[in-house]
């Protein structure tokens, strides 16, 4: 009984807060996306239709009213479908995904690059270098090289449109 | 690089080197030396202002993106741990305080306002254990005398170049590897408002265990330990990065204002000294004339 009243109270309090905060005004039927790298924001709390995000647990497609979740990005292509139906494809290296209780979605990547801007030959050179480096050195250096190779591979895949 | 704290204080004895200064009336030579040095100082502060202005413009441009990033990183924590007005949060016993300053001074009160806030928190700690992570020499120097034992980590070599995500990752990794398992944490930074104003703000950080304990987490889907750990580590770096960016922008804008003020003050001093110089020169000429005339009158 007590627990229930407390719970009810907390819901009421939360509502009050949400109404007071101007940022959380949008309705939960919309998907509000924040997609940013450390120095540029591609989308900042913009309403979009769908986001497809590569995470360690597999590709996650987020539509409005998605159940709250969190995830860790893996190198790959994030595609964002805007309300007008245009699709933007951007490469991300690593980062986090969160879909929150208030209906907002954050994709925060360490590096963001438009798929059209990927230099395929540079990615191939990077892959070769990383593969060479992954066979030698300390354990940490090998692991780092493996990650580099993984990113380079994903870059090539994205550039050649295999995803 | 960050290194384990508990400072190694170094004391250097200072001889009484400040010799007796010339007393009495300032001669023409004294004033001209003074005038020259003030002019040089003005040149320096002017160019520092120009440099700060250029750096500020860059920092402000970058802050726009960083703000979206930081606010995004914060959203998850706001969602699982909402701030309910009127309800005091339960204070946890073991806390960590991350102070974001830089190595460089001459920028008004940005660093001291952070140190002041930290001192305030440490003063009212009561039976809580609060350890400090001092990023930037200025915050360490500010706390070293009174709270040297509270410093968990301190790091420098920040402030010359704009902070990068790599810097934040290093700091986050050092905090996670320090072996101090805190229950909650706070980042103290200066939130940039306008060119002339900033606000010393707090940003809450939650380590893995604290996130797990939150009730709201159960509404989140497909949360396993691996993901949660990576997520919490990553968001620590993201939040530190955000704090660093805000602080760096505040610092540059504040330095710009401070150096502008210094140049103006130097200008005022130059005016006064020039007046004094001219007066003294005139006085010397008059005295010499009087000497000549009275000498001639004697003959």
HADDOCK unambig.tbl for C-alpha pairs under 7 A between the chains (distance, minus, plus):
assign (segid A and resid 13 and name CA) (segid B and resid 84 and name CA) 6.42 0.50 0.50
assign (segid A and resid 14 and name CA) (segid B and resid 84 and name CA) 6.68 0.50 0.50
assign (segid A and resid 17 and name CA) (segid B and resid 84 and name CA) 6.86 0.50 0.50
assign (segid A and resid 34 and name CA) (segid B and resid 72 and name CA) 6.49 0.50 0.50
assign (segid A and resid 36 and name CA) (segid B and resid 65 and name CA) 6.91 0.50 0.50
assign (segid A and resid 36 and name CA) (segid B and resid 68 and name CA) 6.66 0.50 0.50
assign (segid A and resid 36 and name CA) (segid B and resid 69 and name CA) 5.49 0.50 0.50
assign (segid A and resid 37 and name CA) (segid B and resid 69 and name CA) 6.62 0.50 0.50
assign (segid A and resid 38 and name CA) (segid B and resid 65 and name CA) 6.52 0.50 0.50
assign (segid A and resid 38 and name CA) (segid B and resid 66 and name CA) 5.26 0.50 0.50
assign (segid A and resid 38 and name CA) (segid B and resid 69 and name CA) 6.12 0.50 0.50
assign (segid A and resid 38 and name CA) (segid B and resid 165 and name CA) 6.77 0.50 0.50
assign (segid A and resid 39 and name CA) (segid B and resid 62 and name CA) 5.32 0.50 0.50
assign (segid A and resid 39 and name CA) (segid B and resid 65 and name CA) 4.62 0.50 0.50
assign (segid A and resid 39 and name CA) (segid B and resid 66 and name CA) 5.09 0.50 0.50
assign (segid A and resid 40 and name CA) (segid B and resid 65 and name CA) 3.92 0.50 0.50
assign (segid A and resid 40 and name CA) (segid B and resid 66 and name CA) 6.64 0.50 0.50
assign (segid A and resid 41 and name CA) (segid B and resid 65 and name CA) 4.58 0.50 0.50
assign (segid A and resid 41 and name CA) (segid B and resid 68 and name CA) 6.09 0.50 0.50
assign (segid A and resid 44 and name CA) (segid B and resid 68 and name CA) 6.04 0.50 0.50
assign (segid A and resid 67 and name CA) (segid B and resid 220 and name CA) 6.93 0.50 0.50
assign (segid A and resid 67 and name CA) (segid B and resid 221 and name CA) 6.49 0.50 0.50
assign (segid A and resid 68 and name CA) (segid B and resid 219 and name CA) 6.58 0.50 0.50
assign (segid A and resid 68 and name CA) (segid B and resid 220 and name CA) 4.58 0.50 0.50
assign (segid A and resid 68 and name CA) (segid B and resid 221 and name CA) 5.84 0.50 0.50
assign (segid A and resid 69 and name CA) (segid B and resid 220 and name CA) 4.72 0.50 0.50
assign (segid A and resid 69 and name CA) (segid B and resid 221 and name CA) 4.76 0.50 0.50
assign (segid A and resid 69 and name CA) (segid B and resid 222 and name CA) 6.53 0.50 0.50
assign (segid A and resid 70 and name CA) (segid B and resid 223 and name CA) 6.77 0.50 0.50
assign (segid A and resid 71 and name CA) (segid B and resid 227 and name CA) 6.03 0.50 0.50
assign (segid A and resid 71 and name CA) (segid B and resid 231 and name CA) 6.89 0.50 0.50
assign (segid A and resid 72 and name CA) (segid B and resid 227 and name CA) 6.35 0.50 0.50
assign (segid A and resid 72 and name CA) (segid B and resid 230 and name CA) 6.86 0.50 0.50
assign (segid A and resid 72 and name CA) (segid B and resid 231 and name CA) 6.24 0.50 0.50
assign (segid A and resid 96 and name CA) (segid B and resid 231 and name CA) 6.45 0.50 0.50
assign (segid A and resid 98 and name CA) (segid B and resid 76 and name CA) 6.85 0.50 0.50
assign (segid A and resid 100 and name CA) (segid B and resid 76 and name CA) 6.35 0.50 0.50
assign (segid A and resid 100 and name CA) (segid B and resid 79 and name CA) 6.64 0.50 0.50
assign (segid A and resid 101 and name CA) (segid B and resid 79 and name CA) 6.36 0.50 0.50
assign (segid A and resid 106 and name CA) (segid B and resid 72 and name CA) 5.79 0.50 0.50
assign (segid A and resid 108 and name CA) (segid B and resid 69 and name CA) 6.42 0.50 0.50
